[in-house]
Amino acid sequence: MNLAKIELVTLGGQKTTFKDLAGKVTLVVNVASKCGLTPQYEALEEIYQKYHSKGLTIIGLPSNTFLQELGKSEEIDSFCKLNYGVTFPLTEKVHVNGPRRHNLYKELVKAKDEAGLAGPIMWNFEKFLILPNGDVKRFRPTTKPDDSKIIGLIEANL
């Protein structure tokens, strides 16, 4: 999977690409503010605080694909900071499924989960851990960010 040329736009409107993350450990998560899994923001922020200085990046990609995200970038940013103290980067809203699927997710959905299944994003808070060698590990939404499988891979690759 070659993610280097894929462009991302932050909530603040800055453009970047995955090229800057090559060779690093990156956790990509499609997030939503009005979902039953939204409290996962707390664990994501804790992981970010613990491992960011060692080289981990977490990127939250807000998505209204499942009709559970706020409308404007400012609302999303405010919600995440006020309710969960989020300091890891968030992008502008993206589509994770369907004909308008973001280029990043066109690649990520090729990754298989532990059951050997690839394909569409099932729900908010699906996680993709991109390792320094380019391997992508996929974790379904109900797998919590601080699950020992995710933490073990992060620690083994930092």
C-alpha positions in Angstrom: 0.0 0.0 0.0 1.5 3.3 -1.0 0.0 6.1 1.1 2.8 8.7 0.6 1.0 10.8 -2.0 -2.4 10.9 -0.3 -3.4 14.4 0.6 -5.1 15.2 3.9 -6.5 18.6 4.9 -6.6 19.5 8.6 -9.6 20.9 10.4 -7.8 24.3 10.1 -7.5 24.0 6.3 -3.8 23.1 6.1 -2.8 20.6 3.4 -0.4 17.7 4.1 0.4 14.3 2.7 1.2 10.9 4.3 4.8 11.3 3.0 5.7 13.1 6.2 4.6 10.0 8.2 6.6 7.4 6.2 8.6 5.1 8.5 6.6 6.1 11.5 3.8 4.4 13.6 0.5 6.0 12.7 -3.0 5.2 14.0 -5.8 6.3 11.6 -9.3 6.4 13.0 -12.6 7.6 11.4 -14.3 9.5 14.2 -17.7 11.0 14.9 -19.0 13.2 17.7 -22.5 11.8 18.2 -21.8 8.0 18.2 -22.0 5.5 21.0 -18.3 4.9 20.5 -17.4 8.6 20.8 -15.9 8.0 24.3 -13.1 6.2 22.6 -11.6 9.7 22.1 -10.5 9.5 25.7 -8.4 6.4 25.2 -7.1 7.8 21.9 -5.9 11.0 23.6 -4.3 9.0 26.4 -2.4 6.9 23.9 -1.3 10.0 22.1 0.0 11.6 25.2 1.9 8.5 26.3 3.5 7.6 22.9 3.6 10.8 20.8 7.0 11.8 22.1 8.3 8.4 21.1 7.1 8.7 17.5 3.4 7.7 17.4 1.0 9.8 15.4 -2.8 9.5 15.7 -5.0 11.1 13.0 -8.7 11.4 13.5 -10.7 11.7 10.3 -14.2 13.0 11.1 -16.9 11.4 9.0 -20.6 11.8 8.6 -20.8 8.6 6.6 -23.0 7.1 9.4 -24.8 10.4 10.0 -23.2 11.0 13.4 -20.8 13.9 12.9 -21.4 17.6 13.6 -21.7 20.0 10.7 -18.8 22.4 10.7 -15.1 22.0 11.3 -15.2 24.5 14.1 -18.0 22.6 15.9 -16.0 19.3 15.6 -12.8 20.9 16.8 -14.6 22.6 19.8 -16.5 19.4 20.7 -13.3 17.3 20.7 -11.2 19.7 22.7 -13.9 20.6 25.3 -15.2 17.1 25.9 -12.1 14.9 25.5 -9.1 17.3 25.5 -8.1 16.1 22.0 -4.7 17.3 20.9 -3.9 14.8 18.2 -4.5 16.0 14.6 -8.0 15.9 13.1 -8.8 16.4 9.4 -11.7 17.9 7.6 -14.7 15.7 7.3 -14.2 12.8 4.8 -16.3 10.0 3.3 -15.1 6.6 4.3 -17.4 4.6 2.0 -19.3 5.0 -1.2 -18.5 6.8 -4.5 -17.0 9.9 -2.7 -14.7 7.7 -0.4 -11.5 9.6 0.5 -8.4 8.4 -1.3 -6.9 7.3 2.0 -9.8 5.0 2.6 -9.7 3.7 -0.9 -6.4 2.2 0.1 -7.1 1.3 3.8 -10.2 -0.7 3.0 -7.9 -3.2 1.2 -6.4 -4.1 4.6 -7.8 -7.2 6.3 -8.8 -7.5 9.9 -8.0 -10.4 12.2 -10.7 -12.5 10.7 -9.2 -12.0 7.2 -11.9 -9.6 6.1 -11.3 -6.5 4.0 -13.9 -4.2 2.5 -16.0 -1.2 3.6 -15.7 0.6 6.9 -18.2 -1.0 9.2 -18.8 2.0 11.6 -17.2 4.9 13.3 -14.0 4.4 15.1 -12.5 1.7 12.8 -8.8 1.7 13.4 -5.8 1.3 11.0 -2.4 1.0 12.5 0.2 1.8 9.9 3.6 0.4 10.8 7.0 1.8 9.8 7.5 -0.9 7.2 4.2 0.0 5.6 2.1 -2.9 6.9 -1.4 -1.9 7.9 -3.2 -3.6 10.8 -7.0 -3.2 10.8 -9.1 -3.2 14.0 -12.9 -3.0 13.9 -14.8 -0.3 15.7 -15.5 -2.2 18.9 -11.8 -2.9 19.5 -10.9 -0.2 22.0 -7.9 2.0 21.2 -6.1 0.8 24.3 -6.6 -2.9 23.5 -3.5 -4.9 24.2 -3.2 -6.0 20.5 -3.0 -2.3 19.4 -0.7 -1.2 22.3 1.6 -4.2 21.8 2.0 -3.3 18.1 2.6 0.3 18.9 5.2 -0.5 21.5 6.9 -3.1 19.3 7.3 -0.6 16.4 8.3 2.6 18.1 
